[in-house]
Amino acid sequence: MQEGESLELENPLIQKLKMSSNEPTEHTEHTEKVPEKLTKGQRREKAILQSAIEAFVKYGYSGTTIGKIIEVSGGSRSTIYAAYGSKLGLFKAAVENLVLEVYEEYTKVYDPKRPWEEEMVVFGEIYLRDMLKPRVVALTRLIYSEAARFPQISEWAYENSV
């Protein structure tokens, strides 16, 4: 890439963000209200994923049950299994949701006219800030601590650069 050249966004996660919604969403902890700009189904999904992250961080992967997540987020066991297939599927979706939040923050400030060197600094600052958030640090620790008992989690995280 030449100096002053724009950084083209071809990342599939960013493309997924562009396709999923034209309206930006905000970072929310479960204690915050999910943005009203989302549809009812999107708000429910976001609440389930946020509750799942909190439960996995608090109880660990093995100590978390779908029932504990439902207690906080509402919904039904059949809805969760239909959407995610299993506890592992829900865990993966919750982690992917956190990754998408980082890219979402970045897409809000992305400037195709900015030189790529500056763009990398902007992305790096956002990435570092988000990776140091307590729930992300706790989730990263969880992935490493559960690796021996649940190798499919660490393998998935490695293969997906989580």
C-alpha positions in Angstrom: 0.0 0.0 0.0 1.4 3.4 -1.0 1.6 6.3 1.5 -1.6 8.4 1.5 -3.6 5.5 -0.1 -7.0 4.7 1.5 -7.6 1.5 3.4 -10.3 -0.6 1.7 -12.6 -2.5 4.1 -13.0 -6.1 2.8 -13.3 -7.7 6.3 -16.3 -10.1 6.3 -17.3 -8.9 9.8 -17.5 -5.3 8.6 -19.5 -6.4 5.6 -21.9 -8.3 7.9 -22.3 -5.1 10.0 -23.1 -3.1 6.9 -25.7 -5.6 5.8 -27.3 -6.1 9.2 -28.2 -2.5 9.9 -27.8 0.9 8.6 -28.3 2.5 12.0 -25.4 2.5 14.5 -25.9 0.7 17.8 -24.2 1.5 21.0 -22.1 -0.5 23.4 -24.3 -1.6 26.2 -23.8 -3.6 29.4 -26.8 -5.6 30.4 -27.7 -3.1 33.0 -28.1 -0.5 30.3 -31.2 -0.4 28.1 -30.8 -1.9 24.6 -31.1 0.8 22.0 -34.7 1.4 20.8 -33.7 1.7 17.1 -33.5 -2.0 16.9 -36.5 -4.2 16.1 -38.1 -6.2 18.9 -36.4 -9.4 17.7 -33.0 -7.6 17.5 -33.5 -6.2 21.0 -34.3 -9.6 22.4 -31.3 -11.2 20.6 -29.0 -8.5 22.0 -30.4 -8.9 25.5 -29.9 -12.7 25.3 -26.3 -12.3 24.1 -25.5 -9.7 26.7 -27.0 -11.9 29.4 -25.0 -14.9 28.1 -21.7 -13.0 28.3 -22.5 -12.0 31.9 -23.4 -15.5 32.9 -20.4 -17.1 31.2 -18.1 -14.6 32.9 -19.7 -15.0 36.3 -20.2 -18.8 36.4 -17.7 -20.0 33.8 -18.7 -22.1 30.8 -19.5 -25.2 32.7 -21.4 -23.4 35.5 -23.6 -21.5 33.1 -26.9 -23.0 32.1 -29.4 -21.8 29.5 -31.8 -21.4 32.5 -29.6 -18.9 34.2 -29.4 -16.9 30.9 -33.2 -17.0 30.5 -33.7 -15.8 34.1 -31.9 -12.6 33.2 -32.8 -12.0 29.6 -36.3 -13.5 29.4 -37.3 -15.6 26.5 -37.6 -19.3 26.3 -35.4 -22.3 26.1 -36.9 -23.3 22.8 -36.1 -19.8 21.3 -32.5 -20.0 22.4 -32.0 -23.6 21.1 -33.7 -22.7 17.8 -31.5 -19.7 17.4 -28.2 -21.0 18.6 -28.5 -24.8 18.7 -26.7 -25.4 22.0 -24.9 -23.7 24.8 -21.7 -23.8 22.8 -23.6 -22.1 19.9 -24.8 -19.4 22.2 -21.3 -18.9 23.6 -19.9 -18.5 20.1 -22.6 -16.0 19.1 -22.1 -14.0 22.3 -18.3 -13.8 21.6 -18.9 -12.9 18.0 -21.3 -10.2 19.2 -18.4 -8.6 21.2 -16.1 -8.8 18.2 -18.7 -7.1 16.1 -19.0 -4.3 18.6 -15.4 -3.4 18.1 -15.9 -3.3 14.3 -19.1 -1.3 14.8 -17.2 1.3 16.8 -14.6 1.5 14.1 -17.1 1.8 11.2 -18.6 4.9 13.0 -15.3 6.7 12.5 -13.9 5.1 9.4 -12.8 7.7 6.8 -11.9 6.3 3.3 -10.1 9.5 2.6 -7.8 9.2 5.6 -4.3 7.8 4.8 -4.0 4.2 5.7 -1.3 4.8 8.3 -3.6 7.2 10.2 -6.5 4.7 9.7 -4.5 1.9 11.4 -3.8 4.2 14.4 -7.5 5.0 14.7 -8.4 1.3 14.5 -5.6 0.3 16.9 -6.9 2.8 19.5 -10.4 1.6 19.3 -9.3 -2.1 19.3 -7.1 -1.6 22.4 -9.8 0.4 24.3 -12.4 -2.2 23.6 -10.1 -5.2 24.3 -9.3 -3.8 27.7 -13.0 -3.4 28.8 -13.6 -5.6 31.9 -16.1 -7.9 30.2 -13.8 -8.6 27.3 -10.8 -9.2 29.6 -13.0 -11.6 31.7 -14.2 -13.4 28.6 -10.7 -13.8 27.3 -9.6 -15.3 30.6 -12.6 -17.6 30.5 -11.6 -18.9 27.0 -8.1 -19.7 28.3 -9.2 -21.1 31.6 -11.7 -23.5 30.0 -9.4 -24.6 27.2 -8.4 -27.9 28.9 -11.9 -29.0 29.7 -13.6 -27.6 26.6 -11.0 -27.7 23.8 -13.7 -27.0 21.2 -14.0 -23.5 22.7 -10.3 -22.7 22.4 -10.0 -24.3 19.0 -12.9 -22.2 17.7 -11.4 -19.0 19.3 -8.1 -19.7 17.7 -9.5 -20.5 14.2 -11.6 -17.3 14.3 -8.9 -15.0 15.7 -11.0 -14.2 18.8 
